[in-house]
């Protein structure tokens, strides 16, 4: 499916990467322009999060600071990750329910190769459970100082051993002076949001930061009621000692919003602004279990997170040059999902029944030509808990730095599901269920059902060691090794009849490794090379979804081998990064819907990631973020030789910006142009998802040094791009549109 354009871009990128002062390298640099850019410190990929200068790092990492986040104005946490090269994000599901793919790694949804960390600790060790990916339990607000995005590199060895993408959010922290920020945001879709942040010193060497938000709106796709509501509160405390520091934080969140799902394509009246949910169908009664129990739910609750992520770190300089870093976190709460999910293609009343059909709520009569579709009322109640601890000790010996660490994680999930519950609904915004169609009122419903009650816990224990050698001028060589033991206990009652149908006691160990080298060409540039091998270990749903494969001898461990070659250049005006990557993911499994047989396959990918950031003294700046990749399924019973599903061959984002002054007033005008290649919607490569272009626009004005006004327009041209098809039925003409045009206006006042 590769177009001539993508091949041309790939060839040009490779040529650029190895020409003159370009080659291949690290990654996206959206770092602050103030100060010495060569002194930027990254903590991702280092033992216990100890930190390393970005210019010295032999891996690909992206930095996005608070000012960049403000300019990007992401609609969700996952939406921000579009600024990280090598990452394909489908954030059209709303604030939760995103799909995030990394460097051509296989995946049918959610975010199987993403770890989201806060202050260096994973918020939830399992990258993806059914109906839960890491971004669902994290919200961006004004308390965030920076996010790092690390692909590959030392990832498989340190922390939770994620071989794909680790995004580490760092909180703002207090200083000697008191600072405060108040921000109010409104939108053309009825958003009202207030953000507050306060920081300063409580005592000598004791600093605080507190902040959070309140928000409410009917949603970008108007549901006809307040479908998005939430609040968050964060405290970050830091105590500095003579030989180190102690950090403690907690982030309390209660936030939920409509889960936007695929809708029929090429049906009149259905476009990017359409959502099925509304006042006529938000409340529904479903039937489940062996006794045909009936229960009513409010599907306006959508997807969300009601819980906390808390933790901290202790850093100590010990005797004789030894150093200790301990990071820990606790996550506890509910991540529930309520959704109206399409089942099959759109049809009409006349194609389903000859009987008279009326609205179940309004009593309105609907004619035979009325468009209708089966809609499932899905309920997923999910109670999760996790505790992680990552302790590392390190010491330098002449030209050698060493570190040894112990990572432990306890992960728990208790699930209650009732999936299916299909009934025909009118295909219009908030369309009601129909009376007069026989299966709509039967206990069996109009389609399949799948109900479960499950409980699982997992324990991960990993020892790791790293070594860096500085004995050769301008060359740093590093290596790392990790031995991980992964235990899972899981049981599930399928059918909600009190009978356990599947039970698992699992205990497997694997050894991961990484090897890299970084060579400094001068004070501002360098090249690096890296190889690694890591593993994605299975969690609870992996066993249930792939039960036949597991009981047939498959261990359900995904083996990931990666290679990288990179070039980087950093000074106060120009930052340029390029990375050539190649990877293989062996042992991936794909299940289209519950009960379907698993497809076991191997995926390979190669490509180049480019990121440039140019800042001129005139006030003009330009950011380039581009990925070109070639993917192939190299082992599969049915789809060998095809491309990986739902990942573009190329994607490009350019953001020009111009800063200027009008009198004593500062202003910034910027825009982002995004272009995305075609993709296949399934492993069979029979469904093509067309490429699209998207334009965003923004203006910032600062009348005083404390007052700031911002206007942000997302999807200026109201492009009707498609991010995915129907993951449960690739042949059904359903798809999920990117979010429609929206406008936000905010006013903020800073006290400092």
N, C-alpha and C positions, 0 to 999 in steps of 0.2 A: 504493500500500500504506500510505500515511500514515494512522495512526489519528487519531481525534478528539483523543486525549490529546496526540499529538505536535504537532498544529496549535495546540492550546491553549497548550502550553508554548512553542512558537515565538513565538506572538503575545505572550504574557506577557513572554518574554525581551526581545523587541524593545521593548515598551513600557517595561520596566524599564531597558533600556539607554539610552533617551533621556529618562528622567524624572529631574528634579531633579538629584541628585548622582550618579545613575547615567547611563550612556550605553553606551559600548562600549569595550572595551579589551584591553589586554595579555593576561594569562593567569594560569593557575594559580599561586598563590603558596603553596608549602609551605616558606617560608623560615624561618630561625630567628627566634624571638621575642625573643631577647636583643639588646640594643643598639638602634641607630637603624635601623629597617627601610628608611628612605628612602635609606640609604647602601649598600645591597646592590649589588654590582658584578657585572655579567654580561659574559662575554667572547665568547659566541657571537654571530655576526652583526656582529662588528667587525673591521676590517682587521688581519690577523695576530693576532687575539685580544687587541687592545690594551685592551679593557674600556670599559664605560660604566655610569653609575648606572642601575639598573633603572627608577627613577621618571622618568628622562629618555629612556628608550628608546622609539622610535616603532615598536615591533613587539611581537609576542606571545611571551613567553618564560616558562617555568616553572622554578622552582628547587625542588629536593628535596634536603634536606641529610641528613647521616648519621643524625640522630635520627628523621627521617621514614622513611628506608629501614628502620630497625630496627622501627618500628611497623608498616609495611606488610608486612614479612616476605615479600618476593616469592619465588615458587618458581623464577623464572628472571630473567634480565636483561630480557627482553621483558615479563614480568609486571609489572615496575616501571612500565612506560610507560602502564599503565592510569591512573596518577595524572596524566597529561598530558591536558588537554581537547583535543578534536578528533582524538583518536587511538583507533582501534579495534584491539584486540590479541586475537589468537587464540593463546593460550599453552598450549593443551591438548596440544601435541605433545611436551611434556617440557621439559627444560632447553635443548634446541636444537630447531630446526625450527619456530620461531614464524612467524605471519603478522601483519604490522603494516600497517595502512592509515591514511591521513592525510586528514582533511577531505573525504571523498568522492572522493578521487583513485581512479581505477580500478586494479584489480589482481586477479589470479586466485590469488595466493598469495605466499609469502615476504614480502619487505618492499621493494618496488621504489622507494619514495620515502622511505627512511630511511637516514641516515648516522649511524653511531656513531663519536664522536670520543673520544680520550683526551688530556687536556692540550691540547685545541684542535686536534689533528691527526686526520684520518680514520684509523681502524684498517685500512680497506680501501676504496679509492676507488670500486669498483663497488658500488652499494647492494645489488644482488641478482644472483647467478649461480644457475643451477639447483642446488638442494640446498645453497645457501649464502646466508644473509642475515647481516647484520653481527653480530647478537646471538649467533650461534653461536660467534664467536671472542672473546667477552668474558664474564667471570664477575664478579659482584658479590661483594665481601667487605669486611672491616673496614678496608681501606686506602682506601676511597672517602670523600671529604669531602663532595662534592656532585655532582649532575647537573643540567644545564640542558637544557631542551627548547624549541627554537625552531622554530616553524612559520612558513613563509612569510617575511615580513619581508625583510631584506637577504640572506637565504640564497642566492638565485640569483647574487649578485655576488661574495661573498667565499668563501674556502677552496675547497672542491671544487664549489661552485655548485649544491648540492642545493636544488631548489625546494620540497621537501616538509618533512620533519622532520629536524632535526639534534639529536642528544642528545650533549652533551659532558660526559664524566665527568672530574672533577677529583680528583686524588690528595691525600691528606693529606700534609703536609710537616712536617718537624721544626722545633722552636724551641729556645730557650735551655735549657729544662728537659727532663729525660728523662721520657718518658711510655711506659707499656706497658699492653697489654690482652691478657688471655687469656680465651677464650670456648669453652665446650664445649656442644654442641647434640645432643640426642637427639630421637627422634620415635616415634610409634606405628607407623611403618612400617619401623623398624629402622635409622634414620639414626644414624650416628656421625660427628661433625664437630668438628674443633678449629681455631679461628682464633687467630692471634697477630699482634700489631702492636707495634713498638718504634720510638720516634722520639726525636730529641734533636740535640745539637750535636757534631760531630766536632772542630771547631776554631773559631776566631773567624770568624763569618760563613759557616760551612760546616755545613749541616744535612742530616740524613738521616731517612728513614723506610723501614723494612723490615717486611714482613708477608706473610701468606699463610694457606693453609688446607690441611687434609687431610680427605677425607670418603669415606664408603662407605655404600651402602644397597641393599636389593633394589628400591627404587623405590616411589613412591606407589601405583602399580599393581604389586602384588607379582609379580615374574617367577620367583620360586622360586630365585634365585641373586643374587649381588651385581651387579646390573645397572647401578648408578650408582657410579662411582669417579672420583676426581680429586684433583688438587693444584694449587696455584698459589703462586708466589713473586714478590714485587714489591719492587724497590728504587727509591727516589726520592731524588735528591741535589740540593741547591740551594746554590749559592755566590753570595753577595751581594757586589757591588762598590760602590764609591762612586757609580758612574754606571749601575748596572744589576744584572742577575743572570743566571746560567747555571743551567739546570735539565736534568738527565739522568735518565732512568728506563728500566727494563726490567721487563716483566711476562711471566714464563715460566709457561705453562699446559699441563697434560696432564689433560683432563677429558672424560669421555664418559658417555652414558646412553642408555637405551632410547628409540627413536623411536616415540612413541605415534601410531597411525594410526586413520583412521576404522574403525568396526566396524559390523556389521549392527544396525539398529534393530528394536525390537519382536520380538526373539528371546529366548526364555526363557534366563536365566542370563547374559545379556550386559548389563552396565550400566556406570556410570562407573568401576567398579573393575576392569574387564576389560582384559587385555592378551593378545594372541595368543602372544607369545614365552614360551618356557619351556624347561626342560631337555630335553624331547623333540624340540624343533625348532630350538634355537639354532644347532646345527651342521648345515650342509647343503652338498650338492655341486650346482653349477650347470654347465651346458654352454653354451659360447659360441664364437664365431668360425667361420670357414669350415671349419676342421678338427675342429669339435665337441670342442674342448678341454674337459676336465672339471677343476674345481678346487673345493676345499672352503673355506668361510669360516665364521667364528664371528659370527653375526648378533647376538650379545649385545653387540658393540661399539657398536651404535646409531649415534648422531650425536655428534660431539664435535670437539675442537680440541686438537692437540698442536703447539705452536709458541710463538712469542714476539711481543709487540708492544713495540717499544723506540723511544725517541726523546728529544726534549728541546726546549729553546727558549733563545734568547739575546735579552735585552732590554737595550738600551743607550740612554742619553740622550747625544746627540751635541752638537757645538758649534752655537751659534746657534739653539737650540731644536728642532733636528731629533731625531727618535727612531726607532730601528730595532727591529723585532721579527721574529725568525726562528724558525719552528716547523718541526720535521722529525720523521719517523717511519719506521720499518721494520717490516714485518710479514712473517713467514716461518714456514711450517709446513704441516701436513696437516689438512684439514677433511673427514674421510671420513664416509660414511653407509652403514649396513647396516640394512635394514629389511624387515619382513614386511608387504607391501602388499596389501590386498584388491583383487580384480578381479571386479567384478560383484556380483550379489546372492547372498545365502545360499540354499542349496538343501538337498536331502537325498540320501542315498546312493541311494535308490530312483529318484529322478528322473534320476540320472546313469548308473547301470548296474544290470544284473540280476545281475552276477557277485558272488561272495563278496568282501567287502572286509575287510581286516585292517590293523592299525596297522603301519607300516613299522618302528617301533622295538620296540613291546611285543608285537606279534603278536596283540593282542586283536581279536576279531571284532566288527564294528560292523553293527547292523541297518539295514534299509532306511529307517527313520525318523530315523536319526542326522543332525542338522544338520551340513552341511559347507559349505565355501566355497573358491573358488580363492584361493590366497595366493601372491603373487609374492615371490621372494627377490631383492631389489634390492641391488646393490653399486655404490657410487660412491666411487672413490678420487680425491681432489682435493688437488693440491699447489699452494699459492698463495704469491705474493710480491708485496710492494708497497713502494714508497719514495715518500714525499711530502715536499715542501718548500714552505713558504709564508712569503715574506719581504715585509715592508711597511715603508716609511719614511713618517713623518708629520711635520707641522709646523703650528703655529698662526700665523695672520696676523691680528692684530686680532680681528675678529669671525668669522673663517673658519678652520675646521680642515680640513686636506687630508691625504690618504693615498694612496699608490700602492703596489701590490703585484704580485708575480709568484708564481703558484702552478704547480707542476709535479708530475706524478704518473706513476710507472711502475707498471703493473699487469700481473701475469702469473698464468696459471692453466693447469695441465696436468691433464687429466681422463682417467680410464679408467672406463667404465661397463659394467655388464651389467644391464639392466632387463628386467623380465618374469619369466622363469623360473618360470612359474605351475605350481602343482600343488594338487590338492584336499587340504585339511587338515580335521581334525575341529574343529568350532566349540565349543571349550571352552578355558579358560585353559591355555596351553601345548600346545594340541592338536597331535597328531602328523600327519605326512603319511600318506597311505593307500596301501597296496599293493592291487592288484586293479583299479585304474582305469587304463585303457590309456595315456592321455595323460600320466599322472604319471611314467611311465618312458621316454617317447619323447624323442628329442633335441629335437624341436620344442616340447615342453611342451604345456600346455593352453590357452595364449592367445598374445598377441603378445609379441615380444621386440624390444628395441632396444639395441644395443651400440655404443659409440663409443670412440675413442682420439683425443684432441684436444689441441692446444697453441695458446695465444693470448697475445699481449702487446699492451698499449695504452699510448700516451703522450699525456698531456694537458698542454697549456701554456696558461696563461691570464694575461693582464694585466688588472688592474682598478684603478679609481680611485674614491675617495669624497670627498665634500665636505659639510661641515656649516656652516650659517650661523646665527649668534647675534645678528645685528644688530637684531632686533625684540624688544622686551621680552617675556619669558615664552614666546617662540616659537623653536623650533629647526627648521630646514628642512634636510633631508639628501637627497643623491642619490648614485647610484653606477652605474657602467657596467663591463662585463666583456666582453672579447673572448677567446674560447676556441677553440683548435684541438685536435681530437680525432682521433687516428690509431689504427687497429686493424689488426693482422695476425693472422689466425686460419686454422687448417686443421683438418679433422676427417676421420678414417677411420670411416665408418659401416659396421658389420659386422665390425670387427676382422679384416679380411682383408688389411691392408697397403696398401689402395688409398684415396687421399685422394678423398673424394667432394665436398667443399665447401672452397673456399679464398677468403679475403677479404683484400683490401688496401683500406683505407677511410681517407679523410681528409676531414673536414668541419669547418667553422668556424661559430660562432654568436656573436651579441652579445646579452647579457642586460643588463637595467637595473632599477633600483629608484628610487622617489621617495617620500619620506615627510615628515611634519611632526608635531611634538609641541608641544602648547600646555599650559603649566602653569597650572591654575586657581588653585592656591595651593601651599604647601609640601608638601602631602600628596596632591594629586590632579592629574590631567591627562587630556587627550584626544589621540588621534593618528589619523592617516589615512595609508594607504600603498597604492601600486600597484607591482606588479613583473611582469616577464616573465622566465622562465628556461626551461631546457631539460634534459631527461634524455637524455644521449647513449647510444648503444647499446654494449654489450659483447659478449662472445663468443657466448653462448647466444642472444642476440637475433637474430643472423644465421642460426644453424642452425635455430632454431624457426620463423623467419619467412622462410625461404629463398625461397619463391615470391613473397612480397611484395617482398623486397629485390631479387631479380633482375627483378621487374616494374617497378622504378623507385622504390619507397619507400625513403627514407633512414633510416627507423626512429628518427627523433628525435621525442621527445614535447615539444610546446610547451605550457608552463604559464603561464597568465595569472591573476593573483590581485589581489584588492582587499580591504582591511581597514579597518575603522573601530573605534576602541577607546576605552575609558574605564578608568582605574585609580585606585585609592585605597589609600594605604598609611600606616598609623601603627602604634603599638605594640600596639594592641588589635584593629584591624580591617584586613584587607587584602581588597580586592574588585577583581576584574578581569572585564571582559566584552569580547568581540571579535565583531563581525559580520564574516563573511567571505563572499566569493564567488570562485569559480574556474572555470577551463575548462582541461581537459587534452585537447589535440588530437594525434591520431596514435598513440593507444594501440593495442597489439596484444594479442590473447588467443589462446592455443593450448591446447586442452584436454589433449592428450597428444602425444608425439613423432610427427611425420608428419602430424598433422591440419592442415587449412588454417587460416590465421590470420584472425581477425576484427579488422578495423580500425575503430576507433570514436573518437568524441569524447564526453567526459563533462563535465557541468557540475554544480556543487553550490553551494548557499548555506546558511548557517546561523549559529548563534550559539554561542559557547563561554562558559561562566560558571564562575568559580572564586572562592569566598569562603573566608576563614579568619578565624574570630572567637575571640579569647582573652580570657576574663574573669578579673578578679582573684580570683574565687571558686574558680578551678581548672577551670571548665568551658570547653571549646572545641568548636568545630564547623567542619568543613571540608566545603565543597560543591564538587563537580566535575560539571559537566553539559554535554552537547553535544546540540544539536538541529540536524538538517540535512535538506535536501531534495536528492536527487540525481536526475540524469536522463541517460540516454544520448541525446545529441542528434544523433549521426550514426552510423549503422550500417546495413548492408545488411539485417539481419534483426531487430534489436532496438531500433530507434529509438523513443524514448518510454518505454522501460522504466527501472527504477531500477538503480543500480550494484549489482553482486552483493556479498553478504556484508558489507554495512555497515548498521548499524541507523539508523533515522530519529531515534532519541533514545536516550541512555544517561545515567544519573544515578548518582552515588556520593556518599553522605553518611557522614561519620565523626565522630560525637560522642565526646568524651573527657572524663574527669573525673580531675583530680589532687587528692590529699588526703594528709594525714599521719595516721598512727596512732602516737601517742607521738613517737619520733624517726625513725620509719620512713616513707619516701616510697612512695606507690603511685599507679598510673595504670590506670584501667579504660577500655577503648575498644572500639569496634565499627565495622564498615563495612557499610553496606547498599548493594548494587548492584542496579540494575534496568536491563534491556536490552530494547529493542523487537524485534519480529519483523524478520527479514531474508530476502532472497531468496538462494537458494543458487546461482543461475546468472543469466547475462545474459538468458536467455529469460523469467525471472521465473515459472517453472513450479513451482519447489521452494521451499516456505516453511520457514524455520528459525525455530521458535517462540522468542519472548522468554522471559526467565527472571529470577528474583530470586536473589540470593546474599547470605549473611550471614557475615561474619568477626568474630571476637571475640578480644580479648587482654587480658592483665593483666601489668603490670610492677611489681615490688616491689624497693625498695632498702633493705635492712636497715641498711647503712652507706653512707657516701659512696663506697666503692670496690666494694662487692658489689652485683650486680644479678641478679635472677631474672626470667625472662620466660616466659609461657605464651601461645602463639599457636595459635588454632584457625581453620583455613581451611575454608570451606564448611560452616559449623556445622550446617545442616539437611540436608546431603548432597544438595543440589539436583542433578538430572540434566539440566542445561542442555546445549544443543547449540551449538557454535561454528561448525561448518561441515558441509556434506554431503560427497559424494564428488567431489573436483575433476576426476577423470578420467571419471566417469560420473554426471552429475547425476541421471539417472533411477533409478540404483541406490539402494535404501533403506539407505545407509550414512551414518554421521555420526560426528563426533568430540565426545565428551562433555567438559565441563569436568572438572577433576580432582576426585576424590571428597574427602570430609571427611578432614582430617589434622590431627594435633596435634603441635606442636613445643614442647620445653622447653629453655631455655638458661640457663646460669649463667656470668656473666662477672665478672672481677676486674680492676680498673684500678689501676695504680701511677702516681702523678703527684705 
